[in-house]
């Protein structure tokens, strides 16, 4: 049972729903686990499971794509400093290198909290619990994702300030964006950007709309979790105590100082 999510008394007697079980085992998010089930790729005690409401017990044998799934461990969360040039997926049809191929071998199977695209780098949260990943991605958290962004162009302070009111790009309305100029050298500028929505390629699309080309994009914070001085390609586990504090009802998002 996850430290962060509890079953109802009825669920405890019957076991745990298979989709949630697979999510906690780090096989996939609960939504993707439901797809695996619908595709007939999940078997329990040598019988194919077709419904995500199917319940499993701790001593059941669960197999996905012919591979035995280990029982879920306690919920864990890691910070990872993603280099550019890696895609945030377990399998890439184009054969490009993936985040999960480059992780240290001692890590269990993990899923990412959100994504960073191929050419983006910086903080990526990883967890062995798909349910936790989905929870951390919820917009209701109101967690701000913070980035350092290098652009080729000439952004003016008034243009950056106007982004706080939101902007529409190619018919898509983006909510307010925090943006400030950090430094300028010739036609290259470093910006600090914060946003809550974090839609796919949001920063790149907004910058391009304003006439600025993004040449580097580094995520430095995801809500209370900070990249800090974590080395490029390094992984660092967040302590269970810090994780509980950040996810408790009473706790408010605050800065976590890296060890």
C-alpha positions in Angstrom: 0.0 0.0 0.0 1.3 3.4 -0.9 2.2 5.8 1.9 0.4 8.5 0.0 -2.9 7.0 -1.1 -5.3 4.6 0.7 -7.9 2.1 -0.4 -11.4 2.0 1.0 -12.1 -0.8 3.5 -13.9 -2.7 0.8 -10.9 -2.5 -1.5 -8.6 -3.8 1.3 -10.7 -7.0 1.6 -10.7 -7.5 -2.2 -7.2 -6.4 -2.9 -6.2 -3.6 -5.2 -7.4 -2.6 -8.6 -5.1 -3.9 -11.3 -4.6 -0.5 -13.0 -3.6 1.1 -9.7 -1.3 -1.9 -8.8 0.5 -1.5 -12.1 0.9 2.2 -11.6 2.4 1.8 -8.2 4.7 -0.9 -9.5 6.1 1.7 -11.9 4.9 -0.1 -15.1 2.9 2.8 -16.4 0.6 5.6 -15.3 -2.8 4.5 -14.3 -4.3 5.7 -17.6 -1.6 3.9 -19.6 -2.1 0.8 -17.5 -5.7 0.8 -18.5 -4.7 0.9 -22.1 -2.4 -2.1 -21.5 -5.3 -4.0 -20.0 -7.7 -3.1 -22.8 -5.1 -4.4 -25.3 -5.0 -7.8 -23.5 -1.3 -7.4 -22.5 -1.9 -8.0 -18.8 -2.3 -11.5 -17.2 -3.0 -12.4 -13.5 -2.4 -16.0 -12.5 -2.2 -17.0 -16.1 -5.5 -15.4 -17.1 -5.8 -12.4 -19.3 -7.4 -9.4 -17.5 -9.7 -7.2 -19.6 -11.2 -4.8 -17.0 -9.2 -2.2 -15.0 -11.6 -2.8 -12.1 -10.2 -6.3 -11.6 -8.7 -6.7 -8.1 -5.4 -8.4 -7.3 -4.0 -9.7 -4.0 -0.4 -9.4 -2.9 0.3 -13.1 -3.7 -1.1 -13.0 -7.2 1.3 -13.4 -10.2 1.0 -10.3 -12.5 2.5 -10.4 -15.9 2.7 -7.6 -18.5 3.9 -8.5 -22.0 5.2 -11.8 -20.7 7.3 -10.2 -18.0 6.6 -10.8 -14.3 5.8 -7.6 -12.4 7.4 -7.2 -9.0 5.2 -6.2 -6.1 5.1 -2.4 -5.6 7.7 -1.0 -3.3 7.1 2.0 -1.1 6.5 5.2 -3.0 9.7 6.9 -4.0 10.6 10.1 -5.9 13.9 11.3 -7.5 15.2 14.5 -9.0 17.0 14.0 -12.3 19.0 16.5 -14.3 18.0 15.6 -17.8 20.6 16.4 -20.5 19.3 17.6 -23.9 19.2 15.1 -26.7 17.1 12.6 -24.8 13.4 11.9 -25.3 11.2 11.4 -22.2 9.7 8.0 -23.2 10.4 4.3 -22.5 10.4 3.5 -26.2 11.0 5.8 -29.2 9.8 4.7 -32.6 12.6 6.8 -34.2 15.3 5.0 -32.2 16.5 8.2 -30.4 18.1 7.8 -27.0 15.7 8.0 -24.1 15.9 9.2 -20.6 15.2 5.8 -19.2 18.1 4.2 -21.1 20.5 6.6 -19.5 19.4 6.2 -15.9 21.7 4.5 -13.3 21.2 0.7 -13.3 20.4 0.6 -9.6 17.1 2.5 -10.0 13.9 0.5 -10.1 11.5 0.9 -13.1 10.3 4.5 -12.9 7.9 6.9 -14.8 8.4 10.6 -15.2 6.3 13.4 -13.8 5.4 15.2 -16.9 7.9 15.5 -19.7 10.8 17.6 -21.1 11.1 17.6 -24.9 14.1 16.4 -26.8 16.0 19.7 -26.7 15.0 20.7 -23.2 17.1 20.0 -20.1 17.1 20.3 -16.4 14.8 19.1 -13.6 12.7 16.0 -14.3 11.0 14.2 -11.5 10.9 10.4 -11.5 8.8 8.0 -9.4 8.2 4.3 -9.1 4.5 5.1 -8.4 2.4 6.0 -11.4 -0.4 7.2 -9.2 2.0 9.7 -7.6 3.1 10.9 -11.0 -0.4 11.7 -12.0 -1.1 13.4 -8.7 2.0 15.7 -9.1 0.9 16.6 -12.6 -2.6 17.9 -11.5 -3.2 21.5 -12.4 -5.0 21.9 -9.0 -1.6 21.8 -7.3 -1.0 25.3 -8.6 2.7 24.5 -8.7 4.8 26.8 -10.8 7.4 25.3 -13.2 10.4 27.6 -13.4 12.8 27.8 -16.3 16.0 29.6 -17.5 15.6 30.3 -21.1 18.1 31.6 -23.6 16.6 33.3 -26.6 18.0 34.9 -29.8 16.2 38.2 -30.1 15.5 41.5 -28.4 12.8 41.1 -25.8 11.7 44.3 -24.1 10.6 44.5 -20.5 7.1 45.7 -21.4 6.7 42.7 -23.7 7.7 40.3 -20.9 5.4 42.0 -18.4 2.5 41.7 -20.8 2.8 37.9 -20.7 1.4 38.0 -17.2 -2.0 38.7 -18.7 -1.9 35.6 -20.9 -1.4 35.3 -24.6 -3.2 33.6 -27.6 -1.0 31.7 -30.1 -2.5 30.1 -33.1 -5.9 29.9 -31.5 -4.5 28.4 -28.2 -5.0 30.6 -25.1 -2.2 30.4 -22.6 -2.6 31.6 -19.0 -0.4 34.2 -17.4 3.3 33.6 -17.7 5.9 35.1 -15.3 8.8 36.4 -17.4 11.8 38.6 -16.6 15.1 39.6 -18.3 18.1 38.2 -16.5 20.9 39.3 -18.8 21.7 40.4 -22.3 24.8 39.9 -24.5 24.4 41.1 -28.0 21.4 39.4 -29.5 21.3 36.7 -26.9 19.3 37.0 -23.7 18.7 34.9 -20.6 15.1 35.0 -19.3 13.5 33.6 -16.1 10.1 32.1 -16.9 7.5 30.6 -14.6 4.2 29.0 -15.6 1.6 26.8 -14.1 0.0 25.2 -17.1 3.1 23.7 -18.7 1.4 22.8 -22.0 3.4 20.9 -24.6 6.1 23.2 -25.9 4.4 26.2 -24.4 7.5 28.3 -23.9 8.9 27.6 -27.3 5.6 28.4 -29.0 5.1 31.7 -27.1 8.7 32.8 -27.7 8.5 32.0 -31.4 5.2 33.9 -31.6 7.0 37.0 -30.2 9.8 36.6 -32.7 12.4 35.1 -30.4 14.2 31.9 -31.0 14.8 29.6 -28.0 18.4 28.3 -28.1 18.4 26.7 -24.7 15.7 25.8 -22.2 16.5 24.5 -18.6 13.8 23.7 -16.1 15.1 24.7 -12.6 12.1 24.0 -10.5 8.9 22.0 -10.4 6.7 23.4 -7.7 8.7 23.0 -4.5 11.3 20.7 -6.0 14.5 22.4 -7.1 17.3 21.4 -9.6 19.9 23.2 -7.4 23.4 22.1 -8.1 22.5 18.5 -9.2 25.0 17.5 -11.8 24.0 17.0 -15.5 22.7 13.4 -15.8 22.7 12.8 -12.1 19.9 11.4 -10.0 19.1 12.2 -6.4 16.3 10.7 -4.3 14.0 12.9 -2.3 13.6 11.7 1.3 10.3 10.2 2.3 10.0 12.8 5.0 10.3 15.7 2.6 7.9 14.0 0.2 5.3 13.5 2.9 5.6 17.1 4.0 5.1 18.4 0.5 2.1 16.2 -0.2 0.3 16.6 3.1 -2.9 18.7 3.2 -1.4 21.1 5.7 1.9 21.7 3.9 2.2 24.6 1.5 4.7 24.3 -1.5 8.1 25.6 -0.4 11.6 25.5 -1.6 13.4 22.2 -1.1 17.1 22.8 -0.8 19.1 20.0 -2.4 21.5 18.0 -0.3 
